[in-house]
Amino acid sequence: KGIVEMRLQERDKHILEDISIDVQNNRPLYFVAEKRGNSQDTYRMYITSKQISNMLLQYGMFENKTYILQWPQGIDDSFVSHFMRGFTDGDGHIGDRELSWAGTVMMLEKIQQILADKFHINAKMYNTKTDVIKSLRIHNKRDIITVLNWMYQDADLKLQRKFLKYQEII
């Protein structure tokens, strides 16, 4: 297609602005007032670049990925912590007593493996309300801090509200 759309809650608009600057996107962000139930107002960013669109597809990033998301193919080891930070920004929770992620079994098993191999951390998988989406959680505070320190080391692009929670914890 050549069009990439990213959508975030109004309070997280800053990260779309940062990404827009990084990819030299000159299109404005679009405000969308949500009118459904508990839905929050959002900002949308559109990038019209076949090169970026094709590159994201090569890494396995595509529309409506919620129920089929897998770990990106060919991601260089030097980018794993950055990818994990982005995944945490989107589908993770940072708390005083828990660091957790929601996702497919395929995605969470890969994260579980990385945490075990890199830090000898035993993250546990839990069921959720659906059969497809699971939750991966760490409850040990020392382990939480270890993973967060790794994810935020050399981090330029990050969701500010989750970064502030990380700073509170450490």
Secondary structure, DSSP 8 states (H G I E B T S, - for coil): --EEEEEEEGGGHHHHHHHHHHTT--S--EEE---STT---EEEEEEE-HHHHHHHHHTT--TT-TTT----TT--GGGHHHHHHHHHHHHEEE-SS-EEEEEEHHHHHHHHHHHHHHH----EEEE-SSSSEEEEEE--HHHHHHHHHHHHTT--S--HHHHHHHHHH-
